[in-house]
Amino acid sequence: MALSPRLEFRQAQSLTLTPQLMQSIRLLQLSHLELDNFVEDELLRNPMLERSTEITAYEDTVDRGDPIQDANSIADSYDTVVENVFPDQTAQDQLNPASRLDHNGASEGGEAPDIDQFVASRPVLSEHLKAQSNLILRTPADRLIARYLIDGLSEAGYLTADLQVLADLLGAELADIEAVLEALQGCDPVGVFARTVPECLAIQLRERDRLDPMMLTLLDNLVMLTEHDMAGLMRTIGCDREDLVDMLAELRKLDPRPGLAFDSGPVETVIPDVFVRRGPDGAWQIELNTEVLPRVLVNRVYYATVTKKARAPGEKAFLSDCLATANWLTKSLNQRAQTILKVSAEIVHQQDDFLTHGVAHLKPMTLRMVAETIDMHESTVSRVTANKYMATPRGFFEMKYFFTTAIASSDGGGDHSAEAVRHRIKQLIDAEVVTAVLSDDTIADMLKAEQGIDVARRTVAKYRERMNIPSSVMRRRQMKNAQQMA
């Protein structure tokens, strides 16, 4: 059979991810803060979009309240001047009419004041230390060294930079670097610029005039303290029980991470995307948090007005693209909200026992189980539950919390959630006494005897370590030391 080129037509169906479809998929996994930023950018780019002016329930409640009088009106009612009623009122506030608020809390210009402008910001550690270094160091060379040392601090206030490398970089003597470091270790907060935890504690103890030879020996043997070897620690230090108790009490007053008292970045408040409440009939009610949902509208009147005046083909094409993008965005936002609501309702349905009775009744649940029930793809459920939070009567949970692996039951009953098993392990350990500390094998046997949970010893050890619970040997030593120190 001879080979020869030829033309032929084939008809087939395939799914093509358009840019808008890919963007819609991306919107699903955005948190409400990321979504709000995205919508804000679209509002700036697209003239066909505008924010909805729909009045929320909160604004309606405020409107029904009594109007808030301004400072001048209140002062006139008392037949006095503003300074006598509001001593902190500045002359600028009195003279600037734009700073006055109406009864809705908004200024006469129409915008509500930004509350963040009235919140005192926390000082930044680097700026706090630079201001002190400029006061305690005399020469420009020392101040330059100090700037590099400050840049080498960790978030907790520890020095991570290598002094010899820094000396080679700056072309300075190592002794000069160490001298500047010694001076900076006296800065506030006390304990910064330490290279190890014992050095950090020693700086603070020296400031308190409590760094005696016995305390130095204790700091050199902190490993024995973490192992709760109190008897060996007393022998090493050469002290009795009362002296050790006093020294440990002194250590508890110190801060091993002094830098964390300063601002290291913006703190974002976690806001729920979904509320779950009991209805009057006892059923669960799932409600979207409308306060975090962007409200946008397509301004079709503006589109019709501007289109009539457009003459160039490029102008009409631009307006058509803006209208199509605006329609897509409003549709995608509505679809995103409905998808979140649908997935949340199925999570609540499958975890009804957890919401009613607590974490011990958390059922094993996977993304596939939810996806098959609501006829969605597993990846869609994964995107919907990413960065989303649910407020329930049992507490505040990330949606991913409800998805846990299953542990088989030895008695033929239903599977158990891994989270519920971890909760039961913690309960058993919390109920221990010094004469009956439970080993991992014993805990595994108890879980099987009590609830038919077929779990291996290594699984118990893994769950225990994830909860930062020490081994049975360490827990027994801690209890004995606690009794001896009491």
N, C-alpha and C positions, 0 to 999 in steps of 0.2 A: 504494500500500500504506500503510494507516494505521498510525501509531505508537501503541502503547499499552503500559502497564506490565504485566508478567507475572512470575510466580514459576517458577523452574525449578531442578532439582538437577543438579549435575555432580560426577562422581567423578574425582579425580586424585590422583596420588602426588607428593609433594614431600619434600625433605629439610629437616627443621627442626633447627636447632642448639639443643638444650636447654642450660640453664646448666651441667649436669654434663658434657655433651659438650664444651662450650667450655672448661671447666676441665681436662678430660682432654687436650685439644689443647695447652693452656697448659703442662701438666706436661712435655710432650715437650721443650720448648725451655729448661727451667730447668736451670741448672748444679746440681751435687750440693750446693753450699752453699745455693743458693736453695731447692732441694727440701727439704733438711733443715730449714730455717727454716719452710717451709710446713707440713711434717709436724709440727713442734714446736707450731705454732699450733693445728693440728687436734687434737693430743693434749690441749692445755689446754682446748679448747672442747668436745670430744666425750667423754663419760664411757664410751662403748662401745669406745673405742680404747685400746690399751696397747702399749707397746714389747715386742718379742719378747725373751725371755730366753735365746735360743739361744746357746750358747757357741761362740765363733769359734775358728779354728785357733790364733790367737795366744794366746788365753786358755788353751787346752788345753796349749800348750807351757809356758806360765808355771806352770800348776798342777803339771806334772810335775817342775819344778825343785826345788832344795833350798829349804826355807823360809828367809826372810830374818829373822835375829834382830833384835830391837830393841836400842837402845843400852844399856839396863840389863843385858840378858842378856850382851851382849858384854863389858861392863865387869866383871860378876861372874865371868866365866870367867878374867879376868886378875887377879882379886882386887884391884880398884882402883875408883875412882869414875869416873863418866861424864866429868867434866871433863878427866881425864887422857887419856882415849881420844879424846874428841870435844871439843876446846877450843871449837868454835863452837856447841856445843849450848847453847841458852838455857834459863834456868830455867823459862820458860813452857812450853817443849816437854817438859821433864821432868815438870812437874806436871800438864799437861793431858793426860789419857788419850785424848782425842778426836784428838790429833795423831799418835798412834802408828799405824803401818801394819801390816796383816797380811801374810801371805806372798804375797798377790796384788797388793800395792802399794796396797790400799785401806785406809781408816781403819777403826777399830773401829765407826764409825757406819755402814759399808757403802758409802761413796762414795770413789772414787779421788780423790786430790788433783789439783787443776787445775794442770798444769805451767806454764801462763801466769803463775801467781802467783809463780813463782820465776825468771822471766826478767826481766832488767833492761830497762826501757823506755828508748828513746832520747829525749833531751830535745827539746822542741818549740822551734823557733827563736824564735817570738814571746815565749814565757815566758822563754827564756834572755836575750833582749835587754831585756825589761822589768826583769828583776832587775838588770842592769848599769846601765840608765838611772836607776834609783832611787838608785844609788850615785854616779854621776858628775854628775847634775844636781841643783841645789840648790833651785830654786824650784818650786812647784806648777805654775806656768804653763809652765815648760820641760818638766816631766814630762808635762803634757797634750799639748804639741806632739809630744813623743817618742812618745806612745802612738799618735797619728794617723800619724806617720811609720812606725812599726812595722807598723801595719795596712795601709800602702801598699806593703809589700814583696812581691815575687814569691816563688815557691817557691825560686828560685835565689839569693835574697838581694838582688835589684836593686830600687831605689826606682822605683815606677811612678807615684806621686802627683805632681801638678803643684804646685810650691811656691807659686806665686802664687794658685792656686785654694785651697790649704790656708790661706794667709794671710788671704784674704777670708772663708773659712768661720769661722776662729777669731777674726777681728777683730784680728789681730796684724800687726806689721811684717814685711816680707819679710826684713829683716836678722836679726830674731830667729829666724825659721824656719831661715835658713841657718846661724846660729850653733849652733843645736841639732843640725842635720844634721852639721856639722863635728865636733862632740863625739861624736856617735853613730858616725861613721865610724872611730873608734878602738876600737870594741867588738870583742869576739870573736864570731864568726870574722872575721879581718881581711879586708876587702874588701866587707863588707856595706854597704848604703846607697849603693852606687855607682849611677850612672844609665846608664853605658855600660861596655862591656868595657874600653876603655883606662883609664877612671877606676878600675875595680875592680883592674886590674893595677897601676896607679900607687899606689894605697893600700897594696897589699902590698909593692911595691918600696920605698916610703917607710919602711915599718916595718922593712925589712931594710937600710935605708941604702944602697940601690942605685939611687936615682932621680936619676941625673946627666943633664946636657943631652942626651947621645947617646941615652940610654934614652928620654927624653921624645920625641925626634924619631922614634925607632922606634915608640913607641906611637901617635904621630900619623899614622903611615903603615902601619898594620897591613893596609890593603887591598893594598899591594904585597907584603906577606908572604903573604897568602892566594893571590895570583896567582903566587907563587914567582919574582918578579922580583928576584933577589938582587943582580944587578949594579946595577940602578937604585936599590935600597935602600941599597947601600953608597955610591953617589954622593950620595944625598940626606942620609944621615947624616954622611958624611965620615969613614968608617972603613974599615979593611982587612978581609980575610976572617976573620982570627983574632979581631978584635974583634967582628965580627958573630956568629961561632960562639959566643963567650962570652956575648953578650947573649941569643941564642936559647936557650942552655942555661939561663940564669937564668929566662927566661920559662917554660920547661917545668916548673920547680919550683913555679910559682904555680897557684892554683886559680881559674879564671874563673867558677865557680859555687859560691861558698862556702856558700850556704844549703842545698845538697843534702845536706850532712853531717848535717842534723837531720831528725827525723821529721816528715813532712808528712801522714801518714795510715796506716791499717792496711795491712800487707803480707799479701796472701793467697797461700798456697802453692797452686800448680796441681797437682792430683792427677789421675792418669789415670782415665778411666771404663772403659777397656777395655785388656786386656793381650793382646798378640799374641806367641806363642812358637812355636818349632819343636817339633813332636811327635816321638816316638821313630821314627815311620815317615817322617819328613821333611816331612809336611804341616803347614800352619799351624794352630795352635790358638788360638781366640779365646775369651777368658774375661772376664766382667764383673768389675769390681772390687767385690766384695761388701762391702768395708769402707766404701764411700761410699753403699751402698744402704740406705735406711731400712727397718727391720724393724718392722712393726706387725701386730697381731692384733686381731680382733674378739672382745670379751669377751661371748660369748653367755650364759654362766652368769650374769654380772651383769645382763644384759638380762632374762633369765627371772625372776631374783629380784626386781628392781625393778618389773617389769611387774605382778607379782601384787599388789603393795602400792599401785599407782597407782589412784586413784579418779576424779579429775577428767579430763574428756575432753582438756583441754589437756596434762595430764601424759603421757597415753598417746600423743598426737600428737607431743609432743616426743621421747619415747623412740623412736617409730617413725622419725622423721626422723633421729635420731642413728644408729640401726642402719642405715638405708639409706645414709647418708653414709659410715659406716664400711665397709660392704660395697663401696661404690663406690670408696673410696680404696684399699683393698687390691687390688681388681681393676685399677684404673688404674696403680698402682705396678708390678704384675706385667706388665701390658701394655706399660708404658713400658720396662721392662728387656728384654722379649722383642723389642721393636721396635729398640732400640739394638743388641742382639746381631745381629739379622737384617741391619740396614744395615751394621754393621761387618764382618760376614762377607762381604758382597758387595763392599765396598771392598777388603778383603784379597784376594779372588778376582781382581778386576780389576787390582790393583796388585801382583801376585805378582812381576813382574820388578823393580819398584822395591825391594821388600823383600829380594830375592835379590841384586841387582847394584848398586843405588844410584840416586841421583837422576837420573842420565843416562837411566835406563830408565823414568822416570815417564811413564805413559800419559795422554793427554788424557781427561778424564772429566767428565761433567756430571751434575747432579742428575737429569735426565730418564733418562739411561742407567741409573742405579741404580734409579730408581723403576720403570721398565718391567720390569727384570729380576726384581725382588722383588714386583711387582704392588702397588705403593703409589702414592699420589699424590705428585707432585713437591714440593708444599708440606710434606708429612709428612716427607720425607727432609731437607728444608731445616731443619725444626724439630729433628729428631733430631740432626743434625750441629752445631747451634748450641751453643756453649759446652761442647763435649765434646772430650776429649783421648784420644789413643791412644798407648800405650807399645809400641814395636816394637824389634826388634834394631837398626834403623837410627836410632833416636832417639825423641824425644818430640814428637809432632805434634798440632796441632789437626785435627780431622776435615775442616774446610774446606780444609786444605792440599792434600788429594788431588784436589780439584776444580779443574781448570785448563782453559783453552781450548785448542783444537787449532790447530796450524799445519800447513798443507798441505805435502806432500812433492812435490818436483819430478820425482822419478823414478818416480812411480806407487806408491810403497810406502805404509806406514801413516803416519798423521798423527803429529806430534810434540807433546809437551806444552810449553806455554809455560814452565813451571818448568824443564824439562830444557834448553830453549834458553837461558834465562838462566844456568843453571849452566855451560853450554858457553862462553857469551860471557865469563863471569868467568874460566874456565880459560885461554882464549886471551889475555886481557888480563894475567893473572898471569904468563904465560910470556914477556911482552914483554922486549925489550932496548932500550937507548937508541938503537941504530942502526936499529931496525925496530919502531917504534911503529905499531900497527894503527889505521887509520881505520875509521869505521863502515861505509863502503863495502867496505873490504877484509874486515872481519869477516863481512859479509853474503855476500860471494863465497866465503869459506872455509867457511861453514856449508853453502852450497849444494853446493860441491865435495866436502866430506867426508861429509856425511850426507844430502844431498839436501833440506836444509831451505830451503824457498822463503820467505825473509823479506826485507822491504824495509829500506833503510838507516834510514828514520825509525823503524821498529820496533826496530831494534838500538839506536838512540839513546834511545828510550823505555825499553827494558829497562835500558840502562846507567845512565840517570839514576835509575831506581828503586832501583838498587843503590848509589847515591851514588858512582859512578865518574866522574871528570872526563873531559873530552874528550881526544882524542889530542894536541892542542896543549899542553894543561895537563899531561898525563902525561909528555910529552917534556921539558917544562921542569922538572918535578919530578925526573926522572931525572938530567938534566944538573946541576941544583943539588946533588943528593945526591952526585954524583961530585966536584963542586968542593969541597964541604964536608968530604968524607972525608979 
